[in-house]
Structures are given as C-alpha cells and as structure tokens.
Amino acid sequence: MKLYYSPGTCALADHIVLEWIGKPYQTQRISREERKMPAFLKLNPAGAVPVFEGEDGWVLTQNVAILNYLADTHPQAGLGGDGTPRGRAEVNRWLAFLNSDLHPAFKPLFGATAYLGDEGAIEKSKVAARAQLRGYFERADAQLADRDWLAGTRSIADPYLYVVMRWAPGQGVDLSGLRHLERFFQRMQADAAVQRVLKEEGLA
C-alpha cells in the first residue's frame, strides 16, 4: 500500500488511518508543484492528494473513498463502525458532514474567492466562512458531549475531524469554548500513531 500526500492536507487523515491499521505501507510526499506535473496527473488528473495505490498498482483517489476502502479491507482495525449497518451509517453520516459541509467551508479562507478581485468582497466571504465554520464545529462539539468519538467508536471519521480542527486556528476560526472538541483534539494529539504521522509529515 502506498499513500501520496502533501503535509497537513486532508491526506493526513488517511495517513493516520494507515498507521492505526498497523500493516506495512509506504508514503510519498508530493509538493504543490509536483501535483501539477505529468507523472502525478497520470495518477490523479485533478492534481490533488490524497492518492492511494494498492499492492497491485490499482489507484484510488478521493479522501472519503480511500478512508472507506481502508476500513473495509482491514475490518480487524474496527474503524468502520461497531459492526452493524446502523453503526456504519453513523460513520458515513459524519464523514459526509466533514467532506461535504465542513471541509468545503474553508475554501474562501484558502483563496477560492480571490477571483472576485475586490478586497472588500473577498474579506466578506472570509468572514461569512468563519461564521459558518463556527456553526459546523459547534455541531461536532455537541456530538462529542457524551462520547469520545464522533460515531461512538473510533472510526475513519475521527482523523478527518482532527485534520480540519488543525486548520482552524491558522485561518482565524474561533473554536473557543468548544470543550468537547478540545478534549477530542487532545486525545488525538496524545495518540502514539498520530504523533508518528505528524513527525513524518514535519508537523510535530
């Protein structure tokens, strides 16, 4: 198994899951410039990470697809829910929330509205994004009020939440007072596998 990643991107979630699984795997760091080169575009025409390559050379893109594949092919790791259809649905509910709602809400903060060419309008889009993100993080905080993990048991959704939480402070997203999220974040930070991955990506 091989994971192509750029440090600190959503590929960090897949990297953590691979470490949790505990089976041998390889990684290849890809710079922003390398993502535009023909060799990488052959793997993923979108020029984005993560990209996962199986042992037979099969290539899979899209973060949620990779996370689900890893959970399904390594059931012994217990990262796909509690073993029931309802448990798996809960994992996918929160993966969908992270992938379709929370993650894309960062786009104005990552420059997606720069095309507007008007500093005032760009700033308004960023203010609105921060307010929207605060609301999403409040929903995640409420979910964690009576549990340690988003779906009840540790799953492939949790590293994804951890990743977007890491992005928040640097983009001016206020997470103050969200004590359940803070408890979750500290639990992830203290995880030995997470620490190994952060060190490898140069994020420790």
VEXDREN-2710 file (C-alpha; in Angstrom, 1 decimal):
% VEXDREN-2710
k/r/px/py/pz
1/MET/0.0/0.0/0.0
2/LYS/1.2/3.5/-0.8
3/LEU/-0.1/6.9/0.1
4/TYR/0.8/10.1/-1.9
5/TYR/0.3/13.1/0.4
6/SER/1.2/16.7/0.9
7/PRO/1.8/17.7/4.6
8/GLY/-1.1/19.0/6.5
9/THR/-3.7/18.4/3.8
10/CYS/-6.8/16.1/4.3
11/ALA/-4.5/13.3/3.3
12/LEU/-3.3/13.4/6.9
13/ALA/-6.5/11.6/7.8
14/ASP/-5.6/8.6/5.5
15/HIS/-2.1/8.6/6.8
16/ILE/-3.3/8.3/10.4
17/VAL/-5.7/5.5/9.5
18/LEU/-2.9/3.6/7.8
19/GLU/-0.9/3.9/11.0
20/TRP/-3.8/2.8/13.1
21/ILE/-4.3/-0.3/10.9
22/GLY/-0.7/-1.3/11.6
23/LYS/0.1/-3.0/8.3
24/PRO/3.1/-2.2/6.2
25/TYR/2.7/0.8/3.9
26/GLN/4.7/3.4/2.0
27/THR/4.3/7.1/1.7
28/GLN/5.5/9.6/-0.9
29/ARG/5.4/13.3/-0.1
30/ILE/4.2/15.4/-3.0
31/SER/4.8/19.2/-3.3
32/ARG/2.2/21.6/-4.7
33/GLU/4.4/21.9/-7.8
34/GLU/4.7/18.2/-8.2
35/ARG/0.9/17.8/-8.1
36/LYS/0.9/19.7/-11.5
37/MET/3.4/17.5/-13.2
38/PRO/2.5/14.8/-15.8
39/ALA/3.7/11.9/-13.6
40/PHE/1.3/12.8/-10.8
41/LEU/-1.5/13.9/-13.1
42/LYS/-1.4/10.4/-14.5
43/LEU/-2.3/9.2/-11.1
44/ASN/-4.9/11.9/-10.4
45/PRO/-5.9/14.2/-13.2
46/ALA/-7.3/16.6/-10.6
47/GLY/-3.8/17.2/-9.3
48/ALA/-4.9/16.6/-5.7
49/VAL/-4.0/14.5/-2.7
50/PRO/-4.6/12.0/-1.3
51/VAL/-3.9/9.3/-3.8
52/PHE/-3.8/5.7/-2.7
53/GLU/-2.1/2.9/-4.6
54/GLY/-2.9/-0.7/-3.8
55/GLU/-0.4/-3.6/-3.8
56/ASP/-1.4/-4.5/-7.4
57/GLY/-1.0/-0.9/-8.7
58/TRP/-4.7/0.0/-8.5
59/VAL/-5.1/3.7/-7.9
60/LEU/-7.8/5.2/-5.8
61/THR/-8.5/9.0/-5.3
62/GLN/-10.9/11.0/-3.1
63/ASN/-10.4/11.1/0.6
64/VAL/-13.6/9.5/1.7
65/ALA/-13.3/6.7/-0.9
66/ILE/-9.8/5.9/0.4
67/LEU/-10.9/6.0/4.1
68/ASN/-13.8/3.7/3.4
69/TYR/-11.6/1.3/1.4
70/LEU/-9.1/1.1/4.2
71/ALA/-11.9/0.4/6.8
72/ASP/-13.4/-2.3/4.6
73/THR/-10.2/-4.1/3.7
74/HIS/-9.0/-4.1/7.3
75/PRO/-12.1/-4.9/9.4
76/GLN/-9.9/-6.1/12.3
77/ALA/-8.9/-2.4/12.9
78/GLY/-12.6/-1.7/13.8
79/LEU/-12.6/1.7/12.1
80/GLY/-15.8/1.2/10.1
81/GLY/-18.3/1.4/12.9
82/ASP/-19.5/-1.1/15.5
83/GLY/-20.1/-3.9/13.0
84/THR/-23.8/-3.1/12.5
85/PRO/-25.4/-1.4/9.5
86/ARG/-26.5/1.4/11.8
87/GLY/-23.0/1.8/13.1
88/ARG/-21.6/2.1/9.6
89/ALA/-24.3/4.6/8.7
90/GLU/-23.2/6.8/11.6
91/VAL/-19.6/6.7/10.4
92/ASN/-20.7/7.7/6.9
93/ARG/-23.1/10.4/8.3
94/TRP/-20.1/12.1/9.9
95/LEU/-17.8/11.5/7.0
96/ALA/-20.4/13.2/4.8
97/PHE/-20.7/16.1/7.2
98/LEU/-16.9/16.6/7.2
99/ASN/-16.4/16.1/3.5
100/SER/-19.5/17.9/2.1
101/ASP/-20.1/20.6/4.7
102/LEU/-17.2/21.4/7.0
103/HIS/-14.2/20.9/4.6
104/PRO/-15.6/22.9/1.7
105/ALA/-16.5/25.8/4.0
106/PHE/-12.7/26.5/4.3
107/LYS/-12.5/27.3/0.6
108/PRO/-12.8/31.1/0.9
109/LEU/-10.1/31.1/3.6
110/PHE/-7.8/29.1/1.2
111/GLY/-8.2/31.7/-1.6
112/ALA/-11.2/30.3/-3.5
113/THR/-12.8/33.8/-3.7
114/ALA/-9.7/35.6/-4.8
115/TYR/-11.2/35.7/-8.4
116/LEU/-13.6/38.4/-7.2
117/GLY/-10.8/40.9/-7.4
118/ASP/-12.4/43.1/-4.8
119/GLU/-10.7/43.1/-1.3
120/GLY/-13.9/44.1/0.4
121/ALA/-15.9/41.3/-1.2
122/ILE/-13.1/38.8/-0.6
123/GLU/-13.0/39.7/3.1
124/LYS/-16.8/39.5/3.4
125/SER/-16.6/35.9/2.0
126/LYS/-14.0/35.0/4.6
127/VAL/-16.0/36.5/7.5
128/ALA/-19.0/34.5/6.3
129/ALA/-16.9/31.4/6.0
130/ARG/-15.6/31.7/9.6
131/ALA/-19.1/32.1/10.9
132/GLN/-20.3/29.1/9.0
133/LEU/-17.4/27.0/10.2
134/ARG/-18.0/28.0/13.8
135/GLY/-21.6/26.7/13.4
136/TYR/-20.3/23.4/12.0
137/PHE/-17.7/23.0/14.8
138/GLU/-20.5/23.6/17.3
139/ARG/-22.4/20.7/15.8
140/ALA/-19.4/18.5/16.1
141/ASP/-18.8/19.7/19.7
142/ALA/-22.4/18.8/20.6
143/GLN/-22.0/15.3/19.1
144/LEU/-19.0/14.7/21.3
145/ALA/-20.7/15.8/24.5
146/ASP/-21.4/12.3/25.7
147/ARG/-18.9/10.2/23.7
148/ASP/-15.2/10.1/22.9
149/TRP/-15.5/9.6/19.1
150/LEU/-17.8/11.1/16.5
151/ALA/-19.6/7.8/15.7
152/GLY/-19.5/6.4/19.2
153/THR/-16.5/4.1/18.5
154/ARG/-13.2/5.2/17.0
155/SER/-13.5/5.3/13.2
156/ILE/-12.2/6.7/9.9
157/ALA/-14.3/9.9/10.6
158/ASP/-12.2/10.9/13.6
159/PRO/-8.8/11.7/11.8
160/TYR/-10.7/13.8/9.3
161/LEU/-12.2/15.9/12.1
162/TYR/-8.8/16.2/13.6
163/VAL/-7.4/17.5/10.3
164/VAL/-9.9/20.3/9.9
165/MET/-9.5/21.2/13.6
166/ARG/-5.8/21.7/12.9
167/TRP/-6.6/24.1/10.0
168/ALA/-9.0/26.2/12.1
169/PRO/-6.6/28.4/14.3
170/GLY/-4.4/29.4/11.3
171/GLN/-7.5/30.6/9.4
172/GLY/-8.9/32.6/12.3
173/VAL/-11.8/30.2/13.0
174/ASP/-12.9/30.6/16.6
175/LEU/-13.0/27.3/18.5
176/SER/-13.1/28.8/22.0
177/GLY/-15.5/27.3/24.5
178/LEU/-15.9/24.1/22.5
179/ARG/-14.6/22.0/25.3
180/HIS/-15.8/18.6/23.9
181/LEU/-13.9/19.3/20.7
182/GLU/-10.9/20.4/22.7
183/ARG/-11.0/17.1/24.7
184/PHE/-11.2/15.2/21.4
185/PHE/-8.3/17.1/19.9
186/GLN/-6.1/16.5/22.9
187/ARG/-6.9/12.8/22.8
188/MET/-5.9/12.7/19.1
189/GLN/-2.7/14.7/19.8
190/ALA/-1.7/12.2/22.5
191/ASP/-2.2/9.2/20.3
192/ALA/1.2/7.5/19.6
193/ALA/0.2/6.7/15.9
194/VAL/-0.8/10.3/15.3
195/GLN/2.5/11.5/16.8
196/ARG/4.4/9.2/14.4
197/VAL/2.5/10.6/11.4
198/LEU/2.9/14.2/12.5
199/LYS/6.6/13.6/12.8
200/GLU/6.9/12.0/9.4
201/GLU/5.0/14.9/7.8
202/GLY/7.0/17.5/9.6
203/LEU/4.1/18.8/11.6
204/ALA/5.1/17.7/15.1
END
